[in-house]
Amino acid sequence: MKIKYKIIITLVLIVFAIIVTSSITNATTLSDLNEPPSDAFKNTGNSIVSILTSIGIVISVVVLAILGFKYMLGSLEERAEYKKTLMPYFIGAMITFGASTLANIIYNFVK
């Protein structure tokens, strides 16, 4: 388990480094840093966020349907196990549904 977490943390740090580096290298002068983002950048970002949110919603609904079906057909012991898996599911679903809202808040704050 520890190796898995180390790999995930390393990948997240690499992605952050790429994001920071790409925003710096696209500016050729200091005045480029102060210009507002273009509409193409805004539209691309909105498209990516909406696609990821849609995929997350579809996946969460399918997983909820599967868990509900298994819960209805399961024995008492299986129902107890499914109740344990519901809390991480709800946390993940809240993160998925709140991701686009959080991205819009961050965008408006930076803007």
C-alpha positions in Angstrom: 0.0 0.0 0.0 2.8 2.4 0.8 4.4 2.0 -2.6 1.0 2.7 -4.2 0.7 6.0 -2.3 4.3 7.0 -3.2 3.6 6.4 -6.9 0.4 8.4 -6.8 2.0 11.3 -4.9 4.9 11.3 -7.4 2.6 11.4 -10.4 0.6 14.3 -8.8 3.8 16.2 -8.2 4.9 15.6 -11.8 1.6 16.9 -13.2 1.8 20.0 -11.0 5.3 20.6 -12.2 4.2 20.3 -15.8 1.3 22.7 -15.3 3.4 25.3 -13.6 6.2 25.0 -16.2 3.8 25.3 -19.2 2.2 28.4 -17.9 5.6 30.1 -17.5 7.0 29.0 -20.8 4.0 30.3 -22.8 4.8 33.9 -21.7 7.5 35.5 -23.7 7.6 38.9 -22.0 6.4 40.2 -18.6 3.4 41.9 -20.3 2.2 38.5 -21.5 1.8 37.4 -17.9 -0.5 40.3 -17.2 -2.9 39.8 -20.1 -6.2 38.1 -19.4 -6.6 34.6 -20.8 -7.9 34.3 -24.3 -11.4 33.0 -25.1 -9.9 29.9 -26.7 -8.2 29.0 -23.4 -11.4 29.7 -21.5 -13.5 27.6 -23.9 -11.1 24.7 -23.8 -11.0 24.7 -20.0 -14.8 24.8 -19.8 -15.1 21.9 -22.3 -12.6 19.8 -20.4 -14.3 20.5 -17.0 -17.8 19.7 -18.4 -16.6 16.5 -20.1 -14.9 15.3 -16.9 -18.0 16.2 -14.8 -20.3 14.4 -17.2 -18.1 11.3 -17.1 -18.0 11.4 -13.3 -21.8 11.7 -13.1 -22.4 8.8 -15.4 -19.9 6.6 -13.5 -21.3 7.5 -10.1 -24.9 6.8 -11.1 -23.9 3.4 -12.6 -21.9 2.5 -9.4 -24.8 3.6 -7.2 -27.2 1.5 -9.3 -24.9 -1.6 -9.0 -24.5 -1.1 -5.2 -28.2 -0.7 -4.7 -29.0 -3.8 -6.8 -26.5 -5.8 -4.8 -27.8 -4.4 -1.5 -31.4 -5.4 -2.3 -30.4 -8.9 -3.3 -27.7 -9.5 -0.7 -27.9 -11.3 2.6 -27.6 -9.5 6.0 -23.8 -10.0 6.1 -23.5 -8.7 2.5 -25.7 -5.7 3.3 -23.4 -4.7 6.2 -20.4 -4.8 3.8 -22.2 -2.7 1.2 -23.0 -0.1 3.9 -19.3 0.2 4.6 -18.6 0.9 0.9 -21.3 3.6 0.7 -19.4 6.2 2.7 -16.3 6.3 0.4 -18.8 6.3 -2.5 -20.6 9.4 -1.2 -17.4 11.2 -0.5 -16.2 10.5 -4.1 -19.5 11.5 -5.5 -19.5 14.8 -3.6 -15.9 15.5 -4.9 -17.0 14.7 -8.4 -20.1 16.9 -8.3 -18.2 19.7 -6.5 -15.2 19.7 -8.8 -16.8 21.9 -11.5 -18.1 24.3 -8.9 -14.7 24.5 -7.3 -13.0 25.1 -10.7 -15.4 27.9 -11.5 -14.8 29.5 -8.1 -11.0 29.3 -8.5 -11.3 30.7 -12.1 -13.4 33.7 -10.9 -11.1 34.3 -8.0 -8.0 34.4 -10.2 -9.8 36.5 -12.9 
